[in-house]
């Protein structure tokens, strides 16, 4: 099955998962849930509402999903290169171009989330939790700046 991530903002303690053995796209809801609920602390940094181990998993999941998008675009491009575009109607051609655009936007958002997660990991901007109970003890004090 999946690997739960710590995310105390979910109702009734139901934790989102990084799904193992599924398409990398399956983890996108968890990635964006944590990314969009990060709290800006006014010091040019965001503290994400999860613990260190979960943030690391989310960063890897975001990079994996971004890579899967690249693979998908390559396959679609090869199919398009071998297609006879003269035989495609305008709607189909336009849809294909918009698909590339949407996938590029999604990949960009995933790459941004992964980069921000990695930065937060380096700076210690995540929740400190008791791993046995998953109760949040305190938010980040900011970590160290090498």
DRENTORKOL-3810 file (N, C-alpha, C; in nm, 4 decimals):
REM DRENTORKOL-3810
@n.u->0.0850; n.v->-0.1174; n.w->0.0000; ca.u->0.0000; ca.v->0.0000; ca.w->0.0000; c.u->0.0894; c.v->0.1234; c.w->0.0000
@n.u->0.0473; n.v->0.2277; n.w->0.0667; ca.u->0.1216; ca.v->0.3522; ca.w->0.0662; c.u->0.1992; c.v->0.3757; c.w->0.1935
@n.u->0.2688; n.v->0.4872; n.w->0.1971; ca.u->0.3425; ca.v->0.5293; ca.w->0.3151; c.u->0.2820; c.v->0.6601; c.w->0.3623
@n.u->0.2192; n.v->0.6555; n.w->0.4793; ca.u->0.1515; ca.v->0.7743; ca.w->0.5325; c.u->0.2528; c.v->0.8838; c.w->0.5613
@n.u->0.2105; n.v->1.0070; n.w->0.5403; ca.u->0.2929; ca.v->1.1212; ca.w->0.5785; c.u->0.2240; c.v->1.1920; c.w->0.6936
@n.u->0.3023; n.v->1.2537; n.w->0.7789; ca.u->0.2466; ca.v->1.3289; ca.w->0.8909; c.u->0.1899; c.v->1.4603; c.w->0.8375
@n.u->0.0629; n.v->1.4833; n.w->0.8627; ca.u->-0.0025; ca.v->1.6058; ca.w->0.8162; c.u->-0.1185; c.v->1.6348; c.w->0.9113
@n.u->-0.0925; n.v->1.7085; n.w->1.0204; ca.u->-0.1929; ca.v->1.7267; ca.w->1.1255; c.u->-0.3147; c.v->1.8090; c.w->1.0843
@n.u->-0.3146; n.v->1.8680; n.w->0.9668; ca.u->-0.4292; ca.v->1.9483; ca.w->0.9231; c.u->-0.5430; c.v->1.8637; c.w->0.8675
@n.u->-0.5215; n.v->1.7346; n.w->0.8493; ca.u->-0.6281; ca.v->1.6502; ca.w->0.7951; c.u->-0.7296; c.v->1.6177; c.w->0.9041
@n.u->-0.8563; n.v->1.6108; n.w->0.8678; ca.u->-0.9590; ca.v->1.5815; ca.w->0.9688; c.u->-0.9508; c.v->1.4378; c.w->1.0185
@n.u->-0.9818; n.v->1.4190; n.w->1.1433; ca.u->-0.9917; ca.v->1.2866; ca.w->1.2062; c.u->-0.8635; c.v->1.2049; c.w->1.1969
@n.u->-0.7501; n.v->1.2718; n.w->1.1822; ca.u->-0.6229; ca.v->1.2010; ca.w->1.1817; c.u->-0.5938; c.v->1.1187; c.w->1.0584
@n.u->-0.6783; n.v->1.1258; n.w->0.9561; ca.u->-0.6534; ca.v->1.0504; ca.w->0.8324; c.u->-0.5348; c.v->1.1140; c.w->0.7611
@n.u->-0.4288; n.v->1.0377; n.w->0.7430; ca.u->-0.3070; ca.v->1.0924; ca.w->0.6839; c.u->-0.2998; c.v->1.0617; c.w->0.5347
@n.u->-0.2612; n.v->1.1621; n.w->0.4541; ca.u->-0.2407; ca.v->1.1336; ca.w->0.3112; c.u->-0.1225; c.v->1.0398; c.w->0.2938
@n.u->-0.1149; n.v->0.9777; n.w->0.1776; ca.u->-0.0104; ca.v->0.8786; ca.w->0.1544; c.u->0.0723; c.v->0.9112; c.w->0.0309
@n.u->0.1972; n.v->0.8684; n.w->0.0382; ca.u->0.2809; ca.v->0.8589; ca.w->-0.0805; c.u->0.2606; c.v->0.7153; c.w->-0.1264
@n.u->0.1992; n.v->0.6978; n.w->-0.2398; ca.u->0.1603; ca.v->0.5643; ca.w->-0.2831; c.u->0.2762; c.v->0.4932; c.w->-0.3517
@n.u->0.3098; n.v->0.3782; n.w->-0.2985; ca.u->0.4205; ca.v->0.2981; ca.w->-0.3502; c.u->0.3646; c.v->0.1963; c.w->-0.4487
@n.u->0.4303; n.v->0.1806; n.w->-0.5630; ca.u->0.3875; ca.v->0.0817; ca.w->-0.6601; c.u->0.2762; c.v->0.1302; c.w->-0.7510
@n.u->0.2347; n.v->0.2527; n.w->-0.7350; ca.u->0.1322; ca.v->0.3124; ca.w->-0.8198; c.u->0.2016; c.v->0.4102; c.w->-0.9155
@n.u->0.1256; n.v->0.4727; n.w->-1.0002; ca.u->0.1791; ca.v->0.5809; ca.w->-1.0814; c.u->0.2286; c.v->0.6908; c.w->-0.9878
@n.u->0.3354; n.v->0.7569; n.w->-1.0259; ca.u->0.3850; ca.v->0.8677; ca.w->-0.9435; c.u->0.2813; c.v->0.9798; c.w->-0.9340
@n.u->0.1869; n.v->0.9822; n.w->-1.0259; ca.u->0.0815; ca.v->1.0835; ca.w->-1.0207; c.u->-0.0096; c.v->1.0641; c.w->-0.8998
@n.u->-0.0130; n.v->0.9433; n.w->-0.8443; ca.u->-0.1002; ca.v->0.9146; ca.w->-0.7303; c.u->-0.0639; c.v->0.9962; c.w->-0.6067
@n.u->0.0599; n.v->1.0408; n.w->-0.5971; ca.u->0.1048; ca.v->1.1159; ca.w->-0.4804; c.u->0.0862; c.v->1.2667; c.w->-0.4953
@n.u->0.0422; n.v->1.3122; n.w->-0.6103; ca.u->0.0283; ca.v->1.4555; ca.w->-0.6341; c.u->-0.0647; c.v->1.5234; c.w->-0.5335
@n.u->-0.1803; n.v->1.4650; n.w->-0.4954; ca.u->-0.2645; ca.v->1.5334; ca.w->-0.3959; c.u->-0.1919; c.v->1.5579; c.w->-0.2631
@n.u->-0.1146; n.v->1.4608; n.w->-0.2159; ca.u->-0.0405; ca.v->1.4790; ca.w->-0.0904; c.u->0.0659; c.v->1.5876; c.w->-0.1058
@n.u->0.1348; n.v->1.5882; n.w->-0.2182; ca.u->0.2392; ca.v->1.6888; ca.w->-0.2433; c.u->0.1795; c.v->1.8285; c.w->-0.2379
@n.u->0.0703; n.v->1.8485; n.w->-0.3115; ca.u->0.0128; ca.v->1.9825; ca.w->-0.3182; c.u->-0.0599; c.v->2.0224; c.w->-0.1896
@n.u->-0.1124; n.v->1.9257; n.w->-0.1152; ca.u->-0.1765; ca.v->1.9579; ca.w->0.0137; c.u->-0.0741; c.v->2.0174; c.w->0.1095
@n.u->0.0405; n.v->1.9518; n.w->0.1209; ca.u->0.1437; ca.v->2.0015; ca.w->0.2118; c.u->0.2045; c.v->2.1316; c.w->0.1580
@n.u->0.2288; n.v->2.1363; n.w->0.0268; ca.u->0.2897; ca.v->2.2566; ca.w->-0.0306; c.u->0.2008; c.v->2.3793; c.w->-0.0131
@n.u->0.0720; n.v->2.3622; n.w->-0.0372; ca.u->-0.0180; ca.v->2.4787; ca.w->-0.0322; c.u->-0.0510; c.v->2.5235; c.w->0.1092
@n.u->-0.0235; n.v->2.4415; n.w->0.2091; ca.u->-0.0536; ca.v->2.4797; ca.w->0.3474; c.u->0.0708; c.v->2.5214; c.w->0.4250
@n.u->0.1829; n.v->2.5338; n.w->0.3556; ca.u->0.3027; ca.v->2.5846; ca.w->0.4222; c.u->0.2754; c.v->2.7242; c.w->0.4748
@n.u->0.3344; n.v->2.7554; n.w->0.5876; ca.u->0.3098; ca.v->2.8855; ca.w->0.6502; c.u->0.4338; c.v->2.9722; c.w->0.6402
@n.u->0.4180; n.v->3.0853; n.w->0.5735; ca.u->0.5267; ca.v->3.1805; ca.w->0.5564; c.u->0.5556; c.v->3.2438; c.w->0.6912
@n.u->0.6822; n.v->3.2410; n.w->0.7325; ca.u->0.7146; ca.v->3.2915; ca.w->0.8661; c.u->0.7688; c.v->3.4338; c.w->0.8673
@n.u->0.7683; n.v->3.5009; n.w->0.7529; ca.u->0.8124; ca.v->3.6398; ca.w->0.7472; c.u->0.9625; c.v->3.6545; c.w->0.7337
@n.u->1.0362; n.v->3.5465; n.w->0.7393; ca.u->1.1825; ca.v->3.5495; ca.w->0.7280; c.u->1.2249; c.v->3.4871; c.w->0.5951
@n.u->1.1480; n.v->3.5119; n.w->0.4911; ca.u->1.1752; ca.v->3.4585; ca.w->0.3574; c.u->1.1808; c.v->3.3062; c.w->0.3557
@n.u->1.0998; n.v->3.2432; n.w->0.4390; ca.u->1.0972; ca.v->3.0975; ca.w->0.4412; c.u->0.9572; c.v->3.0494; c.w->0.4750
@n.u->0.9317; n.v->2.9269; n.w->0.4359; ca.u->0.8031; ca.v->2.8639; ca.w->0.4610; c.u->0.8254; c.v->2.7436; c.w->0.5504
@n.u->0.7435; n.v->2.7311; n.w->0.6540; ca.u->0.7472; ca.v->2.6134; ca.w->0.7398; c.u->0.6347; c.v->2.5217; c.w->0.6938
@n.u->0.6706; n.v->2.4010; n.w->0.6522; ca.u->0.5707; ca.v->2.3077; ca.w->0.6019; c.u->0.5117; c.v->2.2271; c.w->0.7164
@n.u->0.3837; n.v->2.1975; n.w->0.7043; ca.u->0.3075; ca.v->2.1341; ca.w->0.8116; c.u->0.3211; c.v->1.9827; c.w->0.8096
@n.u->0.4450; n.v->1.9380; n.w->0.8146; ca.u->0.4762; ca.v->1.7951; ca.w->0.8206; c.u->0.6123; c.v->1.7782; c.w->0.8852
@n.u->0.6495; n.v->1.6561; n.w->0.9132; ca.u->0.7772; ca.v->1.6313; ca.w->0.9777; c.u->0.8880; c.v->1.6100; c.w->0.8741
@n.u->1.0099; n.v->1.5946; n.w->0.9236; ca.u->1.1269; ca.v->1.5827; ca.w->0.8363; c.u->1.1177; c.v->1.4619; c.w->0.7435
@n.u->1.0851; n.v->1.3447; n.w->0.7979; ca.u->1.0798; ca.v->1.2225; ca.w->0.7161; c.u->0.9739; c.v->1.2349; c.w->0.6069
@n.u->0.8583; n.v->1.2891; n.w->0.6417; ca.u->0.7513; ca.v->1.3048; ca.w->0.5426; c.u->0.7887; c.v->1.4077; c.w->0.4371
@n.u->0.8533; n.v->1.5154; n.w->0.4780; ca.u->0.8944; ca.v->1.6183; ca.w->0.3825; c.u->0.9954; c.v->1.5615; c.w->0.2833
@n.u->1.0837; n.v->1.4761; n.w->0.3318; ca.u->1.1800; ca.v->1.4103; ca.w->0.2437; c.u->1.1076; c.v->1.3200; c.w->0.1437
@n.u->1.0096; n.v->1.2421; n.w->0.1911; ca.u->0.9314; ca.v->1.1558; ca.w->0.1014; c.u->0.8565; c.v->1.2389; c.w->-0.0027
@n.u->0.7995; n.v->1.3511; n.w->0.0414; ca.u->0.7242; ca.v->1.4368; ca.w->-0.0505; c.u->0.8147; c.v->1.4987; c.w->-0.1563
@n.u->0.9327; n.v->1.5384; n.w->-0.1162; ca.u->1.0277; ca.v->1.5946; ca.w->-0.2121; c.u->1.0621; c.v->1.4922; c.w->-0.3196
@n.u->1.0917; n.v->1.3701; n.w->-0.2769; ca.u->1.1226; ca.v->1.2630; ca.w->-0.3729; c.u->1.0022; c.v->1.2312; c.w->-0.4613
@n.u->0.8836; n.v->1.2291; n.w->-0.4029; ca.u->0.7621; ca.v->1.2003; ca.w->-0.4801; c.u->0.7381; c.v->1.3083; c.w->-0.5851
@n.u->0.7637; n.v->1.4342; n.w->-0.5499; ca.u->0.7455; ca.v->1.5433; ca.w->-0.6454; c.u->0.8441; c.v->1.5306; c.w->-0.7611
@n.u->0.9678; n.v->1.4979; n.w->-0.7302; ca.u->1.0683; ca.v->1.4786; ca.w->-0.8370; c.u->1.0312; c.v->1.3588; c.w->-0.9256
@n.u->0.9830; n.v->1.2513; n.w->-0.8636; ca.u->0.9425; ca.v->1.1337; ca.w->-0.9410; c.u->0.8245; c.v->1.1658; c.w->-1.0329
@n.u->0.7259; n.v->1.2398; n.w->-0.9820; ca.u->0.6103; ca.v->1.2761; ca.w->-1.0637; c.u->0.6524; c.v->1.3675; c.w->-1.1788
@n.u->0.7440; n.v->1.4588; n.w->-1.1514; ca.u->0.7949; ca.v->1.5467; ca.w->-1.2567; c.u->0.8644; c.v->1.4648; c.w->-1.3651
@n.u->0.9423; n.v->1.3654; n.w->-1.3246; ca.u->1.0080; ca.v->1.2774; ca.w->-1.4211; c.u->0.9088; c.v->1.1969; c.w->-1.5026
@n.u->0.8007; n.v->1.1553; n.w->-1.4374; ca.u->0.6977; ca.v->1.0800; ca.w->-1.5101; c.u->0.6291; c.v->1.1685; c.w->-1.6141
@n.u->0.6127; n.v->1.2957; n.w->-1.5815; ca.u->0.5560; ca.v->1.3884; ca.w->-1.6803; c.u->0.6502; c.v->1.4007; c.w->-1.7998
@n.u->0.7802; n.v->1.4130; n.w->-1.7746; ca.u->0.8764; ca.v->1.4196; ca.w->-1.8849; c.u->0.8671; c.v->1.2966; c.w->-1.9738
@n.u->0.8570; n.v->1.1790; n.w->-1.9118; ca.u->0.8440; ca.v->1.0552; ca.w->-1.9893; c.u->0.7160; c.v->1.0546; c.w->-2.0719
@n.u->0.6068; n.v->1.1033; n.w->-2.0123; ca.u->0.4776; ca.v->1.1088; ca.w->-2.0819; c.u->0.4849; c.v->1.2022; c.w->-2.2019
@n.u->0.5468; n.v->1.3181; n.w->-2.1832; ca.u->0.5598; ca.v->1.4139; ca.w->-2.2933; c.u->0.6430; c.v->1.3535; c.w->-2.4064
@n.u->0.7493; n.v->1.2818; n.w->-2.3720; ca.u->0.8318; ca.v->1.2176; ca.w->-2.4753; c.u->0.7508; c.v->1.1184; c.w->-2.5579
@n.u->0.6712; n.v->1.0381; n.w->-2.4904; ca.u->0.5911; ca.v->0.9375; ca.w->-2.5617; c.u->0.4886; c.v->1.0060; c.w->-2.6524
@n.u->0.4198; n.v->1.1065; n.w->-2.5988; ca.u->0.3193; ca.v->1.1770; ca.w->-2.6790; c.u->0.3866; c.v->1.2457; c.w->-2.7981
@n.u->0.5044; n.v->1.3041; n.w->-2.7760; ca.u->0.5763; ca.v->1.3711; ca.w->-2.8851; c.u->0.6157; c.v->1.2718; c.w->-2.9943
@n.u->0.6604; n.v->1.1520; n.w->-2.9543; ca.u->0.6951; ca.v->1.0505; ca.w->-3.0541; c.u->0.5716; c.v->1.0073; c.w->-3.1332
@n.u->0.4600; n.v->0.9910; n.w->-3.0634; ca.u->0.3356; ca.v->0.9569; ca.w->-3.1337; c.u->0.2960; c.v->1.0679; c.w->-3.2302
@n.u->0.3100; n.v->1.1917; n.w->-3.1832; ca.u->0.2766; ca.v->1.3056; ca.w->-3.2693; c.u->0.3685; c.v->1.3160; c.w->-3.3895
@n.u->0.4959; n.v->1.2860; n.w->-3.3694; ca.u->0.5919; ca.v->1.2927; ca.w->-3.4800; c.u->0.5600; c.v->1.1894; c.w->-3.5872
@n.u->0.5054; n.v->1.0753; n.w->-3.5450; ca.u->0.4726; ca.v->0.9693; ca.w->-3.6407; c.u->0.3314; c.v->0.9820; c.w->-3.6973
@n.u->0.2538; n.v->1.0734; n.w->-3.6433; ca.u->0.1162; ca.v->1.0920; ca.w->-3.6922; c.u->0.1168; c.v->1.1734; c.w->-3.8208
@n.u->0.0115; n.v->1.1602; n.w->-3.8926; ca.u->-0.0059; ca.v->1.2415; ca.w->-4.0128; c.u->-0.0968; c.v->1.3575; c.w->-3.9744
@n.u->-0.0339; n.v->1.4681; n.w->-3.9390; ca.u->-0.1097; ca.v->1.5819; ca.w->-3.8875; c.u->-0.2152; c.v->1.6325; c.w->-3.9860
@n.u->-0.1921; n.v->1.6104; n.w->-4.1147; ca.u->-0.2924; ca.v->1.6535; ca.w->-4.2131; c.u->-0.4245; c.v->1.5804; c.w->-4.1942
@n.u->-0.4163; n.v->1.4609; n.w->-4.1329; ca.u->-0.5368; ca.v->1.3815; ca.w->-4.1116; c.u->-0.6074; c.v->1.4150; c.w->-3.9806
@n.u->-0.5428; n.v->1.4951; n.w->-3.8957; ca.u->-0.6031; ca.v->1.5348; ca.w->-3.7686; c.u->-0.6836; c.v->1.6625; c.w->-3.7888
@n.u->-0.7974; n.v->1.6683; n.w->-3.7227; ca.u->-0.8752; ca.v->1.7917; ca.w->-3.7330; c.u->-0.8159; c.v->1.8985; c.w->-3.6422
@n.u->-0.8633; n.v->2.0198; n.w->-3.6578; ca.u->-0.8090; ca.v->2.1333; ca.w->-3.5824; c.u->-0.8286; c.v->2.1152; c.w->-3.4317
@n.u->-0.9450; n.v->2.0616; n.w->-3.3915; ca.u->-0.9717; ca.v->2.0425; ca.w->-3.2493; c.u->-0.8703; c.v->1.9457; c.w->-3.1876
@n.u->-0.8398; n.v->1.8364; n.w->-3.2567; ca.u->-0.7451; ca.v->1.7371; ca.w->-3.2058; c.u->-0.6052; c.v->1.7960; c.w->-3.1949
@n.u->-0.5631; n.v->1.8687; n.w->-3.2943; ca.u->-0.4308; ca.v->1.9307; ca.w->-3.2916; c.u->-0.4215; c.v->2.0331; c.w->-3.1782
@n.u->-0.5244; n.v->2.1134; n.w->-3.1628; ca.u->-0.5273; ca.v->2.2132; ca.w->-3.0560; c.u->-0.5263; c.v->2.1454; c.w->-2.9191
@n.u->-0.6029; n.v->2.0390; n.w->-2.9039; ca.u->-0.6054; ca.v->1.9647; ca.w->-2.7769; c.u->-0.4689; c.v->1.9074; c.w->-2.7434
@n.u->-0.4003; n.v->1.8557; n.w->-2.8437; ca.u->-0.2666; ca.v->1.8015; ca.w->-2.8227; c.u->-0.1709; c.v->1.9098; c.w->-2.7736
@n.u->-0.1761; n.v->2.0259; n.w->-2.8351; ca.u->-0.0881; ca.v->2.1361; ca.w->-2.7939; c.u->-0.1210; c.v->2.1825; c.w->-2.6523
@n.u->-0.2500; n.v->2.1899; n.w->-2.6183; ca.u->-0.2893; ca.v->2.2288; ca.w->-2.4826; c.u->-0.2496; c.v->2.1229; c.w->-2.3810
@n.u->-0.2486; n.v->1.9969; n.w->-2.4208; ca.u->-0.2034; ca.v->1.8902; ca.w->-2.3312; c.u->-0.0572; c.v->1.9102; c.w->-2.2952
@n.u->0.0255; n.v->1.9428; n.w->-2.3933; ca.u->0.1663; ca.v->1.9720; ca.w->-2.3650; c.u->0.1786; c.v->2.0902; c.w->-2.2687
@n.u->0.0993; n.v->2.1929; n.w->-2.2916; ca.u->0.1034; ca.v->2.3114; ca.w->-2.2065; c.u->0.0639; c.v->2.2779; c.w->-2.0631
@n.u->-0.0445; n.v->2.2025; n.w->-2.0472; ca.u->-0.0911; ca.v->2.1661; ca.w->-1.9124; c.u->0.0104; c.v->2.0786; c.w->-1.8394
@n.u->0.0695; n.v->1.9842; n.w->-1.9111; ca.u->0.1701; ca.v->1.8984; ca.w->-1.8494; c.u->0.2936; c.v->1.9788; c.w->-1.8087
@n.u->0.3313; n.v->2.0759; n.w->-1.8902; ca.u->0.4445; ca.v->2.1622; ca.w->-1.8550; c.u->0.4142; c.v->2.2434; c.w->-1.7293
@n.u->0.2917; n.v->2.2943; n.w->-1.7172; ca.u->0.2524; ca.v->2.3692; ca.w->-1.5975; c.u->0.2540; c.v->2.2807; c.w->-1.4738
@n.u->0.2062; n.v->2.1585; n.w->-1.4869; ca.u->0.2055; ca.v->2.0653; ca.w->-1.3746; c.u->0.3481; c.v->2.0297; c.w->-1.3339
@n.u->0.4334; n.v->2.0032; n.w->-1.4322; ca.u->0.5731; ca.v->1.9717; ca.w->-1.4031; c.u->0.6413; c.v->2.0885; c.w->-1.3330
@n.u->0.6150; n.v->2.2087; n.w->-1.3772; ca.u->0.6736; ca.v->2.3275; ca.w->-1.3144; c.u->0.6292; c.v->2.3404; c.w->-1.1686
@n.u->0.5005; n.v->2.3170; n.w->-1.1415; ca.u->0.4502; ca.v->2.3247; ca.w->-1.0044; c.u->0.5121; c.v->2.2168; c.w->-0.9160
@n.u->0.5296; n.v->2.0969; n.w->-0.9696; ca.u->0.5933; ca.v->1.9883; ca.w->-0.8941; c.u->0.7402; c.v->2.0192; c.w->-0.8666
@n.u->0.8101; n.v->2.0708; n.w->-0.9660; ca.u->0.9503; ca.v->2.1067; ca.w->-0.9466; c.u->0.9647; c.v->2.2176; c.w->-0.8421
@n.u->0.8736; n.v->2.3151; n.w->-0.8448; ca.u->0.8771; ca.v->2.4225; ca.w->-0.7462; c.u->0.8535; c.v->2.3669; c.w->-0.6054
@n.u->0.7554; n.v->2.2785; n.w->-0.5915; ca.u->0.7282; ca.v->2.2177; ca.w->-0.4606; c.u->0.8498; c.v->2.1396; c.w->-0.4124
@n.u->0.9094; n.v->2.0584; n.w->-0.4992; ca.u->1.0264; ca.v->1.9793; ca.w->-0.4603; c.u->1.1412; c.v->2.0697; c.w->-0.4168
@n.u->1.1645; n.v->2.1764; n.w->-0.4904; ca.u->1.2726; ca.v->2.2691; ca.w->-0.4561; c.u->1.2475; c.v->2.3346; c.w->-0.3209
@n.u->1.1243; n.v->2.3760; n.w->-0.2970; ca.u->1.0914; ca.v->2.4393; ca.w->-0.1689; c.u->1.0979; c.v->2.3386; c.w->-0.0540
@n.u->1.0578; n.v->2.2140; n.w->-0.0779; ca.u->1.0700; ca.v->2.1102; ca.w->0.0245; c.u->1.2177; c.v->2.0862; c.w->0.0572
@n.u->1.3017; n.v->2.0786; n.w->-0.0455; ca.u->1.4442; ca.v->2.0546; ca.w->-0.0247; c.u->1.5083; c.v->2.1688; c.w->0.0540
@n.u->1.4704; n.v->2.2917; n.w->0.0207; ca.u->1.5204; ca.v->2.4085; ca.w->0.0933; c.u->1.4777; c.v->2.4024; c.w->0.2397
@n.u->1.3517; n.v->2.3674; n.w->0.2633; ca.u->1.3003; ca.v->2.3571; ca.w->0.4001; c.u->1.3734; c.v->2.2476; c.w->0.4770
@n.u->1.4046; n.v->2.1375; n.w->0.4112; ca.u->1.4801; ca.v->2.0309; ca.w->0.4769; c.u->1.6186; c.v->2.0791; c.w->0.5184
@n.u->1.6833; n.v->2.1539; n.w->0.4317; ca.u->1.8166; ca.v->2.2058; ca.w->0.4625; c.u->1.8128; c.v->2.3041; c.w->0.5787
@n.u->1.7061; n.v->2.3815; n.w->0.5878; ca.u->1.6952; ca.v->2.4873; ca.w->0.6889; c.u->1.6221; c.v->2.4447; c.w->0.8161
@n.u->1.5662; n.v->2.3249; n.w->0.8164; ca.u->1.4946; ca.v->2.2782; ca.w->0.9350; c.u->1.3566; c.v->2.3384; c.w->0.9501
@n.u->1.2925; n.v->2.3729; n.w->0.8393; ca.u->1.1607; ca.v->2.4363; ca.w->0.8426; c.u->1.0499; c.v->2.3331; c.w->0.8253
@n.u->1.0243; n.v->2.2589; n.w->0.9302; ca.u->0.9201; ca.v->2.1564; ca.w->0.9303; c.u->0.8796; c.v->2.1340; c.w->1.0751
@n.u->0.7772; n.v->2.0539; n.w->1.0959; ca.u->0.7279; ca.v->2.0272; ca.w->1.2304; c.u->0.8159; c.v->1.9260; c.w->1.3016
@n.u->0.8340; n.v->1.9467; n.w->1.4293; ca.u->0.9012; ca.v->1.8476; ca.w->1.5135; c.u->0.7898; c.v->1.7626; c.w->1.5741
@n.u->0.7997; n.v->1.6326; n.w->1.5594; ca.u->0.6928; ca.v->1.5462; ca.w->1.6086; c.u->0.7493; c.v->1.4337; c.w->1.6928
@n.u->0.6615; n.v->1.3750; n.w->1.7719; ca.u->0.6937; ca.v->1.2544; ca.w->1.8462; c.u->0.6616; c.v->1.1382; c.w->1.7529
@n.u->0.7623; n.v->1.0697; n.w->1.6977; ca.u->0.7361; ca.v->0.9654; ca.w->1.5986; c.u->0.6455; c.v->0.8535; c.w->1.6484
@n.u->0.6446; n.v->0.8264; n.w->1.7785; ca.u->0.5600; ca.v->0.7202; ca.w->1.8319; c.u->0.4131; c.v->0.7545; c.w->1.8263
@n.u->0.3797; n.v->0.8806; n.w->1.8476; ca.u->0.2388; ca.v->0.9200; ca.w->1.8509; c.u->0.1996; c.v->1.0121; c.w->1.7365
@n.u->0.2996; n.v->1.0633; n.w->1.6654; ca.u->0.2783; ca.v->1.1605; ca.w->1.5586; c.u->0.2129; c.v->1.2883; c.w->1.6089
@n.u->0.2347; n.v->1.3217; n.w->1.7353; ca.u->0.1846; ca.v->1.4479; ca.w->1.7880; c.u->0.2901; c.v->1.5549; c.w->1.7637
@n.u->0.2467; n.v->1.6697; n.w->1.7174; ca.u->0.3397; ca.v->1.7787; ca.w->1.6928; c.u->0.3855; c.v->1.8370; c.w->1.8252
@n.u->0.5163; n.v->1.8482; n.w->1.8427; ca.u->0.5695; ca.v->1.9053; ca.w->1.9650; c.u->0.5905; c.v->2.0551; c.w->1.9508
@n.u->0.6500; n.v->2.0943; n.w->1.8410; ca.u->0.6765; ca.v->2.2364; ca.w->1.8198; c.u->0.7088; c.v->2.2568; c.w->1.6736
@n.u->0.6845; n.v->2.3768; n.w->1.6276; ca.u->0.7230; ca.v->2.4064; ca.w->1.4911; c.u->0.8709; c.v->2.4382; c.w->1.4866
@n.u->0.9227; n.v->2.4444; n.w->1.3677; ca.u->1.0635; ca.v->2.4674; ca.w->1.3472; c.u->1.1094; c.v->2.5956; c.w->1.4144
@n.u->1.2292; n.v->2.5895; n.w->1.4663; ca.u->1.2937; ca.v->2.7102; ca.w->1.5178; c.u->1.3797; c.v->2.7720; c.w->1.4073
@n.u->1.3752; n.v->2.7135; n.w->1.2914; ca.u->1.4489; ca.v->2.7689; ca.w->1.1789; c.u->1.5708; c.v->2.6884; c.w->1.1396
@n.u->1.6133; n.v->2.5956; n.w->1.2206; ca.u->1.7291; ca.v->2.5135; ca.w->1.1846; c.u->1.8562; c.v->2.5932; c.w->1.1846
@n.u->1.9593; n.v->2.5357; n.w->1.1274; ca.u->2.0870; ca.v->2.6048; ca.w->1.1212; c.u->2.1124; c.v->2.6517; c.w->0.9799
@n.u->2.1905; n.v->2.7555; n.w->0.9655; ca.u->2.2216; ca.v->2.8129; ca.w->0.8340; c.u->2.3710; c.v->2.8002; c.w->0.8116
@n.u->2.4090; n.v->2.7009; n.w->0.7313; ca.u->2.5528; ca.v->2.6780; ca.w->0.7044; c.u->2.6049; c.v->2.7765; c.w->0.6036
END
